[in-house]
C-alpha cells in the first residue's frame, strides 16, 4: 500500500505525528503516536477492502503496519486482479509456501577464547539479549532451555512479547529463559493446509527443527548430549545466556506460508527482539533473472534492519552449486552451511582380529558380531 509503515513514518498525514525514531533512539511501541497511526493503517486497509468487495467474499488475515504497510487477504484470483488496479495499491503478490532450512562449534568458532571472555565468560555471554526465532516452535522442557541449575534470569523490560498458554497442559511456554512464545497460522488455515488433529495450534515444536535452531544459538551451556546410547560430550549455544522469543510459523506436514512469516516478523520487531533468526525460506530460488525486492518478505526484513534488529537467515538447503541460494537480501546476514573440524578417532575390528583405524561417529564403539 502507499504510505509509510510505523518504523519509517516521518509525518505528513493530518492528525498523526511522526512515529519513526532516530538511529540513536529506541521506538516506544506503546506511545500514543504509534498506537494511533497503527490503528489508522489498519482501518485504511479495512475501508479499502470494504469499498471494493462484498462482505463475506474475502477474509482479511493480517494487517501489516509496523514494518510494511499492507495486508494479507484470502480471496479469489479475480478479486486479486481487481485489487491490483485499485488506487493506493502498490503491489499484490500471491502467497507462497516456505520450508525449513537447516557441541564443538563454540570452540571451533573461537568463542571460548576470543568472544565469551570479553562478555563475562560463557555464564554471561548473551546476557539480556533477546533472540527471536521464526521457526517451528519450541519444546520448553528441553534442558537447553531450562532455568534449573542456572543463575536466575531478571526481567527484560524492553521486550513486550506475550506468552501463549499450552492448550493441553494449561501452562505457559515461558520460564525466564524463554520470554515470548506465539504461533501464526491464519494463512495456513485459510489455505486448508492446517490439520488441528496433526499440528499443534500453539508454539509447541512439532518436529524439533525450531528447538534445534534455538539450542544452537542460545541453548544453555554444558548440556550433556546423548543419542542412541552414544555420548557426544557437552553442548552449548553460541550465546548461552541470551533469551529466546518464539514465533512459530512452520508446521510438520506442509511447512508454512509467507503471509504468516511476515506477520511473525512484524510482531517480533514490535515486541522488541534484538536479533531475528530465520532458518526458513522459499521452496526454490526465484526463477526471474532480476530481483526487485518488492515482495513483502524482503521489504519486512529491510524495515526490521532499519529498526535496529540484526537479521540472520539461512542460505538454503541446496548447493554448493550455482543458483541454489534462497536468501539474498543485501541488508541481512545470510548464513551458509559449514563443516567444523571435529573428528572422532576410532577403529574397526575385523573378524580375524585385525584392527583398522579410522573416523567414527563418536568416541565410543559398538560391538557387532557379524556384518552382512
SULHU-V414094 format. One record per pair of residues at least 6 apart in sequence whose ideal C-beta (glycine too) atoms are under 8 Angstrom apart, sorted by the first residue. I is the first residue (numbers start at 1). J is the second residue. Records with the same first field share a line. If there is no record, write none. Layout:
BEGIN
I: J + J
END
This chain:
BEGIN
1: 41 + 44 + 45 + 48 + 69 + 70 + 71 + 88 + 89 + 90
2: 69 + 88 + 89 + 90
3: 9 + 13 + 41 + 44 + 69 + 88
4: 10 + 20 + 69
5: 41 + 64 + 65 + 66 + 67 + 68 + 69 + 303
6: 19 + 20 + 27 + 29 + 34 + 37 + 38 + 41 + 65 + 66 + 67
7: 19 + 20 + 21 + 27 + 66 + 67 + 269 + 303 + 306 + 307
8: 20 + 303 + 306
9: 16 + 18 + 19 + 20 + 37
10: 18 + 20
11: 17 + 18
13: 37 + 40
16: 33 + 36 + 37 + 40
17: 33
18: 33
19: 27 + 31 + 33 + 34 + 37
20: 27
21: 27
23: 308
26: 158 + 308
27: 34 + 307
28: 34
29: 66 + 160 + 270 + 272
30: 160
37: 65
38: 65 + 66
41: 63 + 65 + 69
42: 63 + 65
45: 60 + 63 + 70 + 71
46: 60 + 63
48: 86 + 88 + 89
49: 58 + 60 + 71 + 73
52: 79 + 82 + 83 + 86
53: 75 + 79 + 82
57: 75 + 76 + 79
58: 73 + 74 + 75 + 79
59: 73 + 74 + 75 + 190
60: 71 + 72 + 73 + 74
61: 71 + 72 + 73 + 74 + 186 + 187 + 190 + 259 + 263
62: 71 + 72 + 186 + 187 + 259 + 262 + 263 + 266
63: 71
64: 70 + 71 + 72 + 262 + 263 + 266 + 296 + 300
65: 266
66: 266 + 267 + 269 + 270 + 303
67: 265 + 266 + 269 + 299 + 300 + 303 + 304 + 307
68: 262 + 266 + 296 + 299 + 300 + 303
70: 91 + 296
72: 95 + 186 + 187 + 259 + 262 + 263
73: 83
74: 187 + 190 + 191
75: 83
80: 92 + 94
83: 89 + 92
84: 92
91: 294 + 295
93: 295 + 296
95: 187 + 191 + 257 + 258 + 259
96: 257 + 258 + 282 + 283
97: 254 + 255 + 256 + 257 + 258 + 282 + 283
98: 249 + 250 + 255 + 256 + 257 + 258 + 261 + 280 + 281 + 282 + 283
99: 250 + 255 + 256 + 280 + 281 + 282 + 283 + 317
100: 135 + 136 + 209 + 250 + 255 + 279 + 280
101: 279 + 280 + 281 + 313 + 314 + 315 + 316 + 317 + 326 + 327
102: 209 + 212 + 213 + 279 + 314 + 317
103: 225 + 232 + 233 + 234 + 235 + 236
104: 233 + 340 + 341 + 342
105: 216 + 238 + 340
106: 112 + 116 + 122 + 236 + 238
108: 340 + 341 + 342
109: 115 + 238
111: 125 + 238
112: 122
115: 125
116: 122 + 125
119: 125 + 126 + 127
120: 127
122: 221 + 236 + 240
123: 151 + 221 + 240 + 241
124: 241
125: 238 + 239 + 240 + 241 + 242
126: 218 + 237 + 238 + 239 + 240 + 241 + 242
127: 241 + 242
128: 154 + 156 + 241 + 243
129: 239 + 241 + 242 + 243 + 274 + 275
130: 156 + 159 + 179 + 180 + 242 + 243 + 244 + 245 + 272 + 273 + 274 + 275
131: 214 + 217 + 218 + 239 + 242 + 243 + 244 + 245 + 273 + 274 + 275 + 276 + 277
132: 180 + 245 + 246 + 247 + 268 + 271 + 273 + 275 + 276 + 277
133: 210 + 213 + 214 + 217 + 244 + 245 + 246 + 247 + 277
134: 247 + 249 + 261 + 264 + 265 + 268 + 276 + 277 + 278 + 280
135: 209 + 210 + 213 + 214 + 246 + 247 + 248 + 249 + 250 + 277 + 278 + 279 + 280
136: 205 + 206 + 207 + 208 + 209 + 210 + 211 + 248 + 249 + 250 + 251 + 252
137: 181 + 183 + 200 + 202 + 203 + 204 + 205 + 206 + 210 + 211 + 246 + 248 + 250
138: 145 + 173 + 178 + 181 + 203 + 204 + 205 + 210 + 211 + 214 + 244 + 246 + 248
139: 145 + 204 + 205 + 208 + 211
140: 173 + 174 + 175 + 178 + 181
142: 211 + 215
143: 220 + 223
144: 211 + 214 + 215 + 219 + 220 + 223 + 235 + 237
145: 175 + 177 + 178 + 211 + 214 + 215 + 219 + 220 + 244
146: 175 + 177 + 220
147: 153 + 175 + 176 + 177
150: 177 + 220
152: 176
153: 176 + 177 + 243
156: 179 + 243
158: 272
159: 179 + 180 + 243 + 245 + 271 + 272 + 273
160: 270 + 271 + 272
161: 179 + 180 + 182 + 245 + 267 + 268 + 271 + 272 + 273
162: 180 + 182 + 271
163: 172 + 173 + 174 + 178 + 179 + 180 + 181 + 182
164: 172 + 173 + 181 + 182 + 183 + 202 + 203
165: 171 + 172 + 173
166: 172 + 173 + 202 + 204
167: 201 + 202
172: 181
173: 181 + 202 + 203 + 204 + 246
174: 180 + 181
177: 220 + 243 + 244
178: 243 + 244 + 245 + 246
179: 243 + 244 + 245
180: 244 + 245 + 246 + 247 + 271
181: 203 + 245 + 246 + 248
182: 203 + 246 + 247 + 248 + 264 + 267
183: 200 + 201 + 202 + 203 + 247 + 248 + 249
184: 247 + 248 + 249 + 260 + 261 + 263 + 264 + 267
185: 194 + 199 + 201 + 249 + 251 + 260
186: 259 + 260 + 263
187: 257 + 258 + 259 + 260
188: 194 + 251 + 254 + 256 + 257 + 260
191: 257
193: 251 + 253 + 254 + 257
194: 201 + 251 + 254
195: 253
198: 252 + 253
199: 206 + 251 + 252 + 253
200: 206
202: 248
203: 246 + 248
205: 211 + 248
206: 251 + 252
207: 252
209: 250 + 279
210: 246 + 248 + 250
213: 277 + 279
214: 237 + 244 + 246
215: 223 + 235 + 237
216: 237 + 238
217: 237 + 238 + 239 + 242 + 277
218: 237 + 238 + 239 + 240 + 242 + 243 + 244
219: 235 + 236 + 237 + 240
220: 236 + 237 + 240
221: 236 + 237 + 240
222: 234 + 236
223: 234 + 235 + 236
224: 231 + 233 + 234 + 235
225: 231 + 232 + 233 + 234 + 235
226: 232
230: 361 + 362 + 364
231: 362 + 363 + 364
232: 362
242: 275
245: 268 + 271 + 273
247: 264 + 265 + 267 + 268
248: 264
249: 256 + 257 + 260 + 261 + 264 + 280
250: 256 + 280
255: 283
256: 280
258: 282 + 295 + 296 + 297
259: 296
261: 278 + 280 + 297
262: 296 + 297 + 300
265: 276 + 278 + 297 + 300 + 301 + 304
266: 300
268: 276 + 304 + 309
269: 276 + 303 + 304 + 307 + 309
273: 309
274: 309 + 310
275: 309 + 310 + 311 + 312
276: 301 + 304 + 309 + 310 + 311 + 312
277: 312 + 313
278: 311 + 312 + 313 + 314 + 327
279: 313 + 314
280: 313 + 314
281: 313 + 314 + 316 + 326 + 327
282: 326
284: 326
285: 316 + 318 + 323 + 324 + 325 + 326
291: 328
293: 299 + 302 + 329
298: 329
301: 311 + 313 + 329 + 331 + 332
302: 329 + 331
304: 311
305: 311 + 331 + 332
310: 333
311: 331 + 332 + 333
312: 332 + 333 + 334 + 335
313: 327 + 329 + 332 + 333 + 334 + 335
314: 327 + 334 + 335 + 336
315: 325 + 326 + 327 + 334 + 335 + 336 + 337
316: 324 + 325 + 326 + 327
318: 324 + 325 + 326
319: 325 + 336 + 337
325: 334
327: 334
328: 334
343: 359
344: 359 + 360 + 361 + 362 + 363
345: 357 + 359 + 360
346: 357 + 358 + 359 + 360 + 362 + 363 + 365
347: 355 + 356 + 357 + 358 + 360 + 365
348: 355 + 356 + 358
349: 355 + 356
350: 356
END
